[in-house]
Amino acid sequence: MTFIAFFLGKIKYLFKNSGTGRVVAAVSGFFRRIWNRSLLRHLLAADNPAAGLALERSVIGRLGSGIGRISRSRESSSGDNGFILGGLGRLLGDIPYTSSFSFGLLMLGFGCWAVLTPSGLWRFALMGLGLSGIVLMIVNRSFWNLFGSSRVIKFIAGFFGFEKEMCAEHRPEVNYRVFYLIIGLILGGMFRFLDLTMFVMAAGALTGGVLVLYKTEVGVYAAAFLLPIVPTRIILGICAVTVLSYFVKLFIMRRGELPFRLGALDAVALLFAVTLGYSVVVSYRMQSSMIMAATYILFILFFIAAKNTLRTRRMIFAAVSLLALSGLIVAAFGVYQRLTGRFIETMAWIDDEMFEQATSRIYSTLENPNVLGEYLIFVISLTLGMLYYLKNPVYKLGTLGILGISGMCMLFTQSRGAWLGLIFAIAVFALMHDRRMVLLGIIGILVLPAFLPETVIMRFLSIGDRSDSSTSYRVNIWLGSIAMIRTTWLSGIGPGVDSFRHVYQEYAFNAVEAPHSHNLFLQVIIDQGVFGFIIFMLLLFTYFKYIFNRYRRSKDPFVRAVTAAIAAGMFGYLVQGMTDNVWYNYRIVAYFWFITALCGALYELHPDPILEEEQKYDQDRKGSI
């Protein structure tokens, strides 16, 4: 062995000192220096102190610094938002302290239109509204004085992390009687001359737009709660108004409330938006691709606005709580579908020959069982994390309820890809945050078959069975998609169903028609080409790099639990993405970018968010519960 080592060492020495060896060393050194100085290397290197400097010197970094300087200079130039904007801010900020007399005038002004409303149910409803307004005028107390000290209100605020604000000193009551009366008369007139749907949409859009422009976080919270519940058009409106509010605050209102921080995750997301723009240019169906690309770019801008808006631990706490509460509503409605058989319109997602006794698959508010499963992976991961940072046993019990209902709903989706993704998500959470769960998981795998319905077991065991029409359908689509990629890999074909169908028909296996490739990763390279795919993979890599660095650096139980939860949820989501195009539904795409915004917000928190005053506050809260 000594002789062999000596012999190999001699060969290495002779090669290094030969002309060929010197040329190889010079070439490799040249490329090594280029790599060490590149932005890509700094983005991929964890905890590299030069990463921030490299990003700052890049074109994107300089652009971000310029925007930040402009916003700071505007902030320092004036602290006043003008008469109108300043008055609106005071009006909305005073709502908790506004006397009920003002709100009573609003309701009375609305109800006055009852005399012009044709007789019927609506006339009596408006009259009842006016009478309720008179009652509020008689009470003449603010919301804060009536409910500020209520234990129920404090308990609810505690679930969202705002109980500290409920302990603030009471302010004197204020009145805006004339203003609220005018608003009531205007709303009543709109109700009188518009149909009900138009009135609700107009009044809701006006009220929501004003609130979001006043406080950008209102839009972020609204999106967190409403993403899986309301139609896509409303979600697009919420995202657009939130983005508008953020940039208005940044450049026009000069309030200095919101920062502009451009990190590696933001830079990669913007590069991904650039590839989306390019994919429209080369698209086979430009109009369809333009709509889809514009929607995705709006979600990316919303990601930047939400990430910079959720700048404190308490805001992230509230956003996560709203995501969980929204998940409870969606899951509960799905369970209701299954138990009653209502709102289930089709059996098209079940192979009747293979699963003769199978029941209908539920989809709750998300139109498709697989889409519902994709969503529930995130919900279950987040609520699992909540169990580890909530201190109040009642909150923990409520979170267990959300977890149980969401798990039941997940079973009823009968989505095998979602089940597989959830298993991987729970495994990632266990390995990151609590390895005791590994043993519980093994026990659960051994015990659960005794309690699960036979249809669930048979459907899970059918994963990979080519005799199942769903599996064979997907395999044929994947083969056709791979054949398509071989000729379109460089530029892509453009996003959208129209482009895919137009090109895919030339490559389809067994004449199988499909609106997409049923695989997220294949779909990205089909839509945006190899460069879009590389940027997408870099986005995912940066996401997980942020997560693992934040988790390792933090000692805060909340931050560690949430980072582990969104790491697990994203991993499970991507596992399902290997069996389905999880970006086919716009609301799930928006949800993806919202979770990514949580990742960026958590990463940019102070290295140790629990300051002394928060530690003292947590101790006081423990004593009061």
C-alpha positions as CSV (number, residue, x, y, z in Angstrom):
1,M,0.0,0.0,0.0
2,T,2.9,2.4,0.8
3,F,4.4,1.7,-2.6
4,I,1.1,2.4,-4.4
5,A,0.7,5.7,-2.5
6,F,4.2,6.7,-3.3
7,F,3.7,5.8,-7.0
8,L,0.5,7.8,-7.3
9,G,2.0,10.8,-5.5
10,K,4.9,10.7,-8.0
11,I,2.6,10.7,-10.9
12,K,0.6,13.6,-9.5
13,Y,3.8,15.6,-8.9
14,L,5.0,15.0,-12.5
15,F,1.6,16.0,-13.9
16,K,1.4,19.2,-11.9
17,N,4.8,20.3,-13.1
18,S,4.3,19.4,-16.7
19,G,3.1,21.8,-19.4
20,T,-0.2,20.0,-19.7
21,G,-0.7,20.2,-15.9
22,R,0.0,24.0,-15.9
23,V,-2.5,24.6,-18.7
24,V,-5.2,22.6,-16.9
25,A,-4.5,24.4,-13.6
26,A,-4.7,27.9,-15.3
27,V,-8.0,27.1,-17.1
28,S,-9.6,25.6,-13.9
29,G,-8.4,28.6,-11.9
30,F,-9.9,31.0,-14.4
31,F,-13.3,29.4,-14.2
32,R,-13.0,29.0,-10.4
33,R,-12.5,32.8,-10.0
34,I,-15.4,33.5,-12.2
35,W,-17.6,31.2,-10.2
36,N,-16.5,32.6,-6.9
37,R,-17.3,36.1,-8.0
38,S,-20.7,35.2,-9.5
39,L,-24.0,36.2,-8.0
40,L,-25.4,32.7,-8.6
41,R,-22.7,31.2,-6.3
42,H,-23.5,33.7,-3.6
43,L,-27.2,32.9,-3.8
44,L,-26.6,29.2,-3.5
45,A,-24.0,29.5,-0.7
46,A,-25.6,29.4,2.8
47,D,-24.6,32.1,5.3
48,N,-22.0,33.6,3.0
49,P,-21.3,37.1,4.2
50,A,-20.5,38.2,0.6
51,A,-23.9,37.2,-0.6
52,G,-25.5,40.5,0.4
53,L,-22.7,42.5,-1.1
54,A,-22.9,40.6,-4.4
55,L,-26.6,41.1,-4.6
56,E,-26.2,44.8,-3.8
57,R,-23.7,45.3,-6.6
58,S,-25.9,43.5,-9.1
59,V,-28.3,45.3,-11.5
60,I,-31.3,44.1,-9.5
61,G,-29.7,45.0,-6.2
62,R,-28.9,48.6,-7.4
63,L,-32.4,49.0,-8.6
64,G,-33.8,47.9,-5.2
65,S,-31.4,50.3,-3.4
66,G,-32.5,53.1,-5.7
67,I,-36.1,52.4,-4.9
68,G,-35.4,52.3,-1.2
69,R,-33.5,55.6,-1.3
70,I,-36.3,57.3,-3.2
71,S,-38.9,56.1,-0.7
72,R,-36.8,57.2,2.2
73,S,-36.1,60.6,0.7
74,R,-39.8,61.1,0.2
75,E,-40.5,60.0,3.7
76,S,-38.0,62.4,5.1
77,S,-39.2,65.3,2.9
78,S,-42.6,65.3,4.4
79,G,-44.4,63.5,7.2
80,D,-47.8,64.8,6.2
81,N,-50.1,62.9,3.9
82,G,-52.3,65.8,2.9
83,F,-55.7,66.8,4.1
84,I,-57.7,64.1,2.4
85,L,-55.4,61.1,3.0
86,G,-54.6,62.3,6.6
87,G,-58.3,62.7,7.3
88,L,-59.1,59.3,5.9
89,G,-56.4,57.8,8.1
90,R,-57.7,59.4,11.2
91,L,-61.3,58.4,10.4
92,L,-60.4,54.7,9.9
93,G,-58.0,54.7,12.9
94,D,-60.8,56.0,15.1
95,I,-63.4,53.4,14.2
96,P,-62.9,51.4,17.5
97,Y,-63.3,54.6,19.5
98,T,-66.2,56.1,17.4
99,S,-69.5,56.4,19.3
100,S,-72.2,54.0,18.2
101,F,-74.3,57.2,17.7
102,S,-72.4,57.8,14.4
103,F,-72.9,54.2,13.2
104,G,-76.6,54.5,14.2
105,L,-76.9,57.5,11.9
106,L,-75.3,55.5,9.1
107,M,-77.9,52.7,9.5
108,L,-80.7,55.2,9.9
109,G,-79.7,57.0,6.7
110,F,-79.6,53.6,4.9
111,G,-83.0,52.6,6.3
112,C,-84.6,55.9,5.2
113,W,-84.7,54.5,1.7
114,A,-87.4,52.0,2.9
115,V,-90.1,54.5,2.1
116,L,-89.0,54.5,-1.6
117,T,-88.6,50.7,-1.8
118,P,-91.6,48.7,-3.1
119,S,-93.4,46.8,-0.4
120,G,-92.0,43.4,0.4
121,L,-89.2,41.7,2.3
122,W,-86.6,44.3,1.5
123,R,-88.7,47.2,2.7
124,F,-89.2,45.5,6.1
125,A,-85.4,44.7,6.2
126,L,-84.5,48.3,5.6
127,M,-87.0,49.5,8.2
128,G,-85.4,47.0,10.7
129,L,-82.0,48.4,9.8
130,G,-83.2,51.9,10.5
131,L,-84.7,50.9,13.9
132,S,-81.4,49.2,14.8
133,G,-79.7,52.4,14.1
134,I,-82.0,54.3,16.5
135,V,-81.0,51.7,19.2
136,L,-77.3,52.3,18.6
137,M,-77.9,56.1,18.8
138,I,-79.6,55.5,22.2
139,V,-76.7,53.4,23.4
140,N,-74.1,56.1,22.4
141,R,-71.0,54.1,23.4
142,S,-67.9,53.1,21.4
143,F,-67.0,49.6,20.5
144,W,-63.9,49.9,22.7
145,N,-65.9,50.9,25.7
146,L,-68.5,48.2,25.1
147,F,-66.3,45.2,24.4
148,G,-62.6,46.3,25.0
149,S,-62.5,44.6,28.3
150,S,-64.5,41.5,27.2
151,R,-62.8,38.2,27.9
152,V,-64.2,36.7,24.8
153,I,-62.8,39.5,22.6
154,K,-59.4,39.2,24.3
155,F,-59.5,35.4,23.8
156,I,-60.3,35.8,20.1
157,A,-57.6,38.5,19.7
158,G,-55.1,36.2,21.5
159,F,-55.5,33.5,18.8
160,F,-54.4,36.0,16.2
161,G,-51.6,37.5,18.4
162,F,-53.3,40.9,19.0
163,E,-54.2,40.6,22.7
164,K,-51.5,43.1,23.6
165,E,-53.3,45.8,21.6
166,M,-56.5,44.9,23.5
167,C,-54.7,45.9,26.7
168,A,-53.9,49.4,25.5
169,E,-55.2,52.4,27.3
170,H,-58.7,53.5,26.4
171,R,-59.0,56.6,24.3
172,P,-61.9,59.1,24.5
173,E,-64.8,58.6,22.2
174,V,-65.1,60.5,19.0
175,N,-68.0,61.3,16.7
176,Y,-68.3,61.8,12.9
177,R,-72.1,62.2,12.8
178,V,-72.6,64.1,9.6
179,F,-70.0,62.0,7.6
180,Y,-71.6,58.7,8.6
181,L,-75.1,60.0,7.9
182,I,-74.0,61.0,4.4
183,I,-72.4,57.6,3.8
184,G,-75.6,55.9,4.9
185,L,-77.7,57.9,2.5
186,I,-75.3,57.1,-0.4
187,L,-75.3,53.4,0.4
188,G,-79.1,53.4,0.7
189,G,-79.4,55.1,-2.7
190,M,-77.1,52.6,-4.3
191,F,-79.2,49.7,-2.8
192,R,-82.3,51.3,-4.2
193,F,-81.2,51.8,-7.8
194,L,-78.8,48.8,-8.2
195,D,-79.7,45.1,-8.2
196,L,-78.5,43.1,-5.1
197,T,-75.4,41.6,-6.8
198,M,-74.2,44.8,-8.2
199,F,-74.7,46.6,-4.9
200,V,-72.8,44.0,-2.9
201,M,-69.9,44.1,-5.4
202,A,-69.8,47.9,-5.6
203,A,-70.1,48.5,-1.8
204,G,-67.7,45.7,-1.0
205,A,-65.1,46.8,-3.6
206,L,-65.4,50.4,-2.4
207,T,-65.1,49.6,1.3
208,G,-62.3,47.0,0.8
209,G,-60.4,49.3,-1.5
210,V,-60.4,52.1,1.0
211,L,-59.4,49.8,3.9
212,V,-56.5,48.3,1.9
213,L,-55.3,51.7,0.8
214,Y,-55.3,52.8,4.4
215,K,-53.6,49.7,5.7
216,T,-51.8,47.5,3.3
217,E,-51.8,44.6,5.8
218,V,-55.7,44.6,5.5
219,G,-55.2,43.3,1.9
220,V,-52.6,40.8,3.0
221,Y,-54.9,39.5,5.8
222,A,-57.9,39.5,3.5
223,A,-56.0,37.4,0.9
224,A,-54.8,35.0,3.7
225,F,-58.4,34.4,4.7
226,L,-60.3,34.6,1.4
227,L,-57.9,32.8,-1.1
228,P,-59.6,29.4,-1.0
229,I,-63.1,30.8,-0.4
230,V,-64.0,33.4,-2.9
231,P,-63.9,33.4,-6.8
232,T,-60.6,34.0,-8.6
233,R,-61.7,37.5,-9.8
234,I,-62.1,38.7,-6.3
235,I,-58.7,37.3,-5.4
236,L,-57.1,39.1,-8.3
237,G,-58.8,42.3,-7.2
238,I,-57.5,41.9,-3.6
239,C,-54.0,41.3,-4.9
240,A,-54.1,44.2,-7.2
241,V,-55.4,46.7,-4.6
242,T,-52.8,45.4,-2.1
243,V,-49.9,45.9,-4.6
244,L,-51.3,49.3,-5.4
245,S,-51.5,50.2,-1.7
246,Y,-48.0,49.0,-1.0
247,F,-46.4,51.1,-3.8
248,V,-48.6,54.1,-3.1
249,K,-47.4,54.0,0.5
250,L,-43.8,53.6,-0.7
251,F,-43.7,56.5,-3.2
252,I,-46.7,58.8,-2.8
253,M,-48.1,58.8,0.7
254,R,-44.6,59.0,2.3
255,R,-45.8,57.5,5.6
256,G,-42.6,55.5,6.1
257,E,-44.7,52.6,7.3
258,L,-43.5,50.0,4.8
259,P,-39.9,49.1,3.9
260,F,-38.6,48.0,0.5
261,R,-36.2,45.0,1.0
262,L,-34.9,43.2,-2.0
263,G,-33.3,39.9,-1.1
264,A,-32.2,36.8,-3.1
265,L,-35.7,35.3,-3.0
266,D,-37.2,38.5,-4.5
267,A,-34.5,38.7,-7.1
268,V,-35.1,35.2,-8.3
269,A,-38.9,35.8,-8.3
270,L,-38.4,38.9,-10.5
271,L,-36.2,36.9,-12.9
272,F,-39.0,34.3,-13.1
273,A,-41.4,37.1,-14.0
274,V,-39.0,38.1,-16.8
275,T,-39.1,34.6,-18.2
276,L,-42.9,34.8,-18.1
277,G,-42.8,37.9,-20.1
278,Y,-40.5,36.3,-22.6
279,S,-42.7,33.2,-22.9
280,V,-45.6,35.4,-24.0
281,V,-43.5,36.7,-26.9
282,V,-42.8,33.2,-28.2
283,S,-46.2,31.8,-27.4
284,Y,-48.3,29.9,-29.9
285,R,-51.4,31.5,-28.5
286,M,-50.3,35.0,-27.4
287,Q,-53.6,36.3,-26.1
288,S,-54.2,33.4,-23.8
289,S,-50.6,33.3,-22.6
290,M,-50.7,37.1,-22.0
291,I,-53.6,36.7,-19.6
292,M,-52.0,33.9,-17.7
293,A,-48.6,35.5,-17.5
294,A,-50.1,38.8,-16.3
295,T,-51.9,36.9,-13.6
296,Y,-48.7,35.2,-12.5
297,I,-46.8,38.5,-12.5
298,L,-49.5,40.1,-10.4
299,F,-49.1,37.3,-7.8
300,I,-45.3,37.8,-7.8
301,L,-45.8,41.5,-7.2
302,F,-48.2,40.6,-4.4
303,F,-45.5,38.3,-3.0
304,I,-43.1,41.3,-2.8
305,A,-45.8,43.5,-1.2
306,A,-46.9,40.9,1.3
307,K,-43.3,40.0,2.3
308,N,-42.5,43.6,3.0
309,T,-45.8,44.2,4.8
310,L,-45.5,41.3,7.2
311,R,-42.5,42.9,8.9
312,T,-43.1,41.9,12.5
313,R,-43.6,38.6,14.4
314,R,-47.1,39.6,15.4
315,M,-48.2,40.2,11.8
316,I,-46.9,36.9,10.7
317,F,-48.7,35.3,13.7
318,A,-52.0,36.8,12.6
319,A,-51.5,35.8,9.0
320,V,-50.8,32.2,9.9
321,S,-53.9,32.1,12.2
322,L,-56.1,33.4,9.4
323,L,-54.7,30.8,7.1
324,A,-55.7,28.1,9.6
325,L,-59.2,29.6,10.2
326,S,-59.8,29.7,6.5
327,G,-58.6,26.1,6.2
328,L,-61.1,25.1,8.9
329,I,-64.0,26.6,6.9
330,V,-62.9,25.0,3.6
331,A,-62.4,21.6,5.3
332,A,-65.6,21.7,7.2
333,F,-67.6,22.5,4.0
334,G,-65.8,19.5,2.3
335,V,-66.8,17.2,5.2
336,Y,-70.4,18.6,4.9
337,Q,-70.3,17.7,1.2
338,R,-69.3,14.1,2.0
339,L,-71.8,13.6,4.8
340,T,-74.8,15.1,3.1
341,G,-74.0,14.4,-0.6
342,R,-74.9,18.0,-1.5
343,F,-73.0,20.2,-3.9
344,I,-71.3,17.1,-5.4
345,E,-71.9,17.3,-9.2
346,T,-69.9,14.5,-10.8
347,M,-68.3,11.1,-10.4
348,A,-65.9,11.8,-13.3
349,W,-62.8,11.6,-11.1
350,I,-63.3,7.9,-10.1
351,D,-62.5,4.8,-12.2
352,D,-65.9,3.0,-11.9
353,E,-64.5,-0.3,-13.0
354,M,-61.6,-0.4,-10.6
355,F,-63.4,1.2,-7.6
356,E,-67.0,-0.1,-7.9
357,Q,-67.9,0.9,-4.3
358,A,-66.2,4.3,-4.3
359,T,-68.2,7.3,-3.3
360,S,-68.1,10.7,-4.9
361,R,-64.9,12.8,-4.4
362,I,-65.4,16.1,-2.6
363,Y,-63.8,19.4,-3.7
364,S,-65.3,21.9,-1.2
365,T,-64.8,25.5,-2.6
366,L,-61.9,24.6,-4.9
367,E,-63.7,22.9,-7.9
368,N,-61.5,19.9,-8.0
369,P,-60.6,17.2,-5.5
370,N,-56.9,17.3,-6.4
371,V,-56.8,21.1,-6.0
372,L,-58.4,20.7,-2.6
373,G,-55.8,18.1,-1.7
374,E,-53.0,20.5,-2.7
375,Y,-54.5,23.2,-0.5
376,L,-55.0,20.9,2.5
377,I,-51.3,19.9,2.5
378,F,-50.4,23.5,3.4
379,V,-53.3,23.8,5.9
380,I,-52.4,20.6,7.7
381,S,-48.7,21.5,7.8
382,L,-49.4,24.9,9.3
383,T,-51.9,23.7,11.9
384,L,-49.3,21.0,12.9
385,G,-46.8,23.8,13.5
386,M,-49.3,25.8,15.5
387,L,-49.6,23.0,18.0
388,Y,-45.9,23.6,18.9
389,Y,-46.1,27.4,19.6
390,L,-49.5,28.0,21.0
391,K,-49.4,28.1,24.8
392,N,-53.0,28.3,25.7
393,P,-54.5,24.8,26.1
394,V,-57.8,26.0,24.6
395,Y,-56.0,27.3,21.5
396,K,-54.2,24.0,21.2
397,L,-57.5,22.1,21.5
398,G,-59.0,24.3,18.8
399,T,-56.0,23.7,16.6
400,L,-56.4,20.0,17.1
401,G,-59.9,20.3,15.9
402,I,-58.8,22.1,12.7
403,L,-56.2,19.4,12.2
404,G,-58.7,16.6,12.6
405,I,-61.3,18.1,10.3
406,S,-58.7,18.9,7.7
407,G,-57.3,15.4,7.9
408,M,-60.8,14.0,7.5
409,C,-61.4,16.2,4.5
410,M,-58.1,15.1,3.0
411,L,-59.3,11.5,3.2
412,F,-62.6,12.4,1.5
413,T,-60.8,14.0,-1.5
414,Q,-59.5,10.5,-2.4
415,S,-56.6,12.3,-4.0
416,R,-53.7,9.8,-4.1
417,G,-51.2,12.4,-5.1
418,A,-52.2,14.7,-2.2
419,W,-52.1,11.7,0.3
420,L,-48.5,11.0,-0.9
421,G,-47.6,14.7,-0.6
422,L,-49.0,14.9,2.9
423,I,-47.0,11.8,4.0
424,F,-43.8,13.4,2.8
425,A,-44.8,16.8,4.4
426,I,-45.3,15.2,7.8
427,A,-42.0,13.3,7.4
428,V,-40.2,16.5,6.7
429,F,-41.8,18.3,9.6
430,A,-40.9,15.4,11.9
431,L,-37.3,15.3,10.8
432,M,-36.9,19.1,11.1
433,H,-38.8,19.9,14.3
434,D,-39.7,16.8,16.4
435,R,-38.2,13.5,15.6
436,R,-40.5,11.8,18.1
437,M,-43.1,12.0,15.4
438,V,-41.2,9.5,13.4
439,L,-42.0,6.8,15.9
440,L,-45.6,7.9,16.1
441,G,-45.7,7.9,12.3
442,I,-44.5,4.3,12.1
443,I,-47.1,3.3,14.7
444,G,-49.8,5.1,12.8
445,I,-48.9,3.3,9.5
446,L,-49.2,0.0,11.3
447,V,-52.5,0.9,13.1
448,L,-54.4,3.1,10.7
449,P,-55.4,0.3,8.2
450,A,-57.5,-1.2,10.9
451,F,-59.6,2.0,11.1
452,L,-59.6,3.3,7.5
453,P,-62.4,2.4,5.1
454,E,-61.5,-0.4,2.6
455,T,-62.1,2.0,-0.3
456,V,-59.4,4.4,1.1
457,I,-56.9,1.5,1.5
458,M,-57.6,0.1,-1.9
459,R,-57.3,3.5,-3.6
460,F,-54.0,4.3,-1.8
461,L,-52.5,0.9,-2.8
462,S,-53.5,1.5,-6.4
463,I,-50.8,4.2,-6.7
464,G,-48.7,3.3,-9.7
465,D,-51.2,0.7,-10.9
466,R,-51.3,1.1,-14.7
467,S,-54.6,-0.7,-14.9
468,D,-56.2,2.3,-13.2
469,S,-57.5,4.7,-16.0
470,S,-56.3,7.8,-14.0
471,T,-52.7,6.4,-13.8
472,S,-52.5,5.3,-17.4
473,Y,-54.0,8.6,-18.5
474,R,-51.3,10.5,-16.7
475,V,-48.5,8.3,-18.0
476,N,-49.6,8.8,-21.6
477,I,-49.7,12.6,-21.0
478,W,-46.2,12.5,-19.5
479,L,-44.8,10.6,-22.4
480,G,-46.4,13.1,-24.8
481,S,-45.2,16.0,-22.8
482,I,-41.6,14.7,-22.8
483,A,-41.8,14.2,-26.5
484,M,-42.9,17.8,-26.8
485,I,-40.1,19.1,-24.6
486,R,-37.5,17.5,-26.9
487,T,-38.4,20.0,-29.7
488,T,-39.5,23.0,-27.6
489,W,-37.1,22.9,-24.7
490,L,-35.2,26.1,-25.6
491,S,-37.9,28.7,-25.8
492,G,-41.1,26.9,-24.5
493,I,-44.5,27.3,-26.1
494,G,-46.0,30.0,-23.8
495,P,-48.2,29.5,-20.7
496,G,-51.9,28.7,-21.0
497,V,-54.2,25.9,-21.9
498,D,-54.7,27.1,-25.5
499,S,-51.0,27.0,-26.3
500,F,-50.6,23.5,-24.7
501,R,-53.6,22.0,-26.5
502,H,-52.4,23.5,-29.8
503,V,-49.0,21.9,-29.6
504,Y,-49.7,18.8,-27.6
505,Q,-52.0,17.3,-30.2
506,E,-49.0,16.6,-32.4
507,Y,-47.3,14.6,-29.7
508,A,-50.2,12.9,-27.8
509,F,-49.8,9.3,-27.0
510,N,-52.8,7.0,-27.7
511,A,-54.8,10.1,-28.8
512,V,-55.1,11.2,-25.1
513,E,-56.3,14.8,-24.9
514,A,-55.2,17.0,-21.9
515,P,-55.3,20.7,-20.9
516,H,-51.8,20.4,-19.2
517,S,-49.0,18.0,-18.6
518,H,-50.2,16.8,-15.1
519,N,-46.7,17.6,-13.7
520,L,-45.6,21.0,-12.4
521,F,-42.0,20.6,-13.4
522,L,-42.8,19.4,-17.0
523,Q,-45.3,22.2,-17.3
524,V,-42.8,24.9,-16.4
525,I,-40.3,23.8,-18.9
526,I,-43.0,23.4,-21.5
527,D,-44.4,26.9,-20.9
528,Q,-41.2,28.9,-20.3
529,G,-38.4,26.8,-21.7
530,V,-35.2,25.7,-20.1
531,F,-34.3,29.1,-18.8
532,G,-37.6,29.5,-17.0
533,F,-37.2,26.0,-15.6
534,I,-33.7,26.8,-14.3
535,I,-35.0,30.0,-12.6
536,F,-37.9,28.1,-11.1
537,M,-35.6,25.5,-9.6
538,L,-33.4,28.3,-8.3
539,L,-36.5,29.9,-6.7
540,L,-37.3,26.6,-4.9
541,F,-33.6,26.2,-3.9
542,T,-33.6,29.8,-2.5
543,Y,-36.9,29.2,-0.7
544,F,-35.5,26.1,1.2
545,K,-32.2,27.8,1.8
546,Y,-34.1,30.7,3.5
547,I,-36.2,28.2,5.5
548,F,-33.3,26.1,6.8
549,N,-31.1,29.1,7.6
550,R,-33.9,30.8,9.5
551,Y,-34.8,27.6,11.4
552,R,-31.2,27.0,12.4
553,R,-30.6,30.6,13.6
554,S,-33.8,31.2,15.5
555,K,-34.6,30.3,19.1
556,D,-38.1,31.6,18.9
557,P,-40.6,28.6,19.2
558,F,-43.1,30.4,16.9
559,V,-40.5,31.1,14.2
560,R,-39.1,27.6,14.3
561,A,-42.5,25.9,14.2
562,V,-43.8,28.0,11.3
563,T,-40.6,27.7,9.3
564,A,-40.7,23.9,9.7
565,A,-44.4,23.9,8.8
566,I,-44.0,25.9,5.5
567,A,-40.9,23.8,4.6
568,A,-42.9,20.7,5.1
569,G,-46.0,22.1,3.3
570,M,-44.0,23.2,0.3
571,F,-42.1,19.9,0.1
572,G,-45.4,17.9,0.1
573,Y,-46.9,20.4,-2.4
574,L,-44.0,19.7,-4.8
575,V,-44.3,16.0,-4.3
576,Q,-47.9,16.2,-5.5
577,G,-46.6,18.5,-8.3
578,M,-44.9,15.4,-9.7
579,T,-48.3,13.8,-10.3
580,D,-50.3,16.9,-11.2
581,N,-49.9,20.5,-12.4
582,V,-50.5,22.2,-9.1
583,W,-50.4,25.6,-10.9
584,Y,-53.5,24.9,-12.9
585,N,-55.8,26.6,-10.4
586,Y,-55.0,30.4,-10.1
587,R,-56.0,30.4,-6.4
588,I,-53.5,27.7,-5.6
589,V,-50.8,29.7,-7.5
590,A,-51.7,32.7,-5.3
591,Y,-51.5,30.5,-2.3
592,F,-48.0,29.3,-3.4
593,W,-46.8,32.9,-3.6
594,F,-48.4,33.8,-0.2
595,I,-46.5,30.9,1.5
596,T,-43.3,32.1,-0.3
597,A,-44.0,35.6,1.1
598,L,-44.2,34.1,4.6
599,C,-40.8,32.5,4.0
600,G,-39.3,35.8,3.0
601,A,-40.9,37.7,5.9
602,L,-39.7,35.1,8.4
603,Y,-36.2,35.2,7.0
604,E,-35.9,39.0,7.2
605,L,-37.1,39.1,10.8
606,H,-34.6,40.1,13.5
607,P,-32.3,37.1,14.2
608,D,-34.0,36.7,17.6
609,P,-37.5,38.1,17.3
610,I,-38.3,37.6,21.0
611,L,-37.1,40.7,22.7
612,E,-37.1,41.3,26.4
613,E,-40.4,43.1,26.4
614,E,-42.1,40.3,24.4
615,Q,-40.7,37.7,26.8
616,K,-42.2,39.7,29.7
617,Y,-45.4,40.1,27.8
618,D,-45.7,36.3,27.2
619,Q,-45.1,35.7,30.9
620,D,-47.8,38.1,31.8
621,R,-50.2,36.5,29.3
622,K,-49.5,33.1,30.9
623,G,-50.4,34.4,34.3
624,S,-53.6,36.0,33.0
625,I,-54.9,32.9,31.3
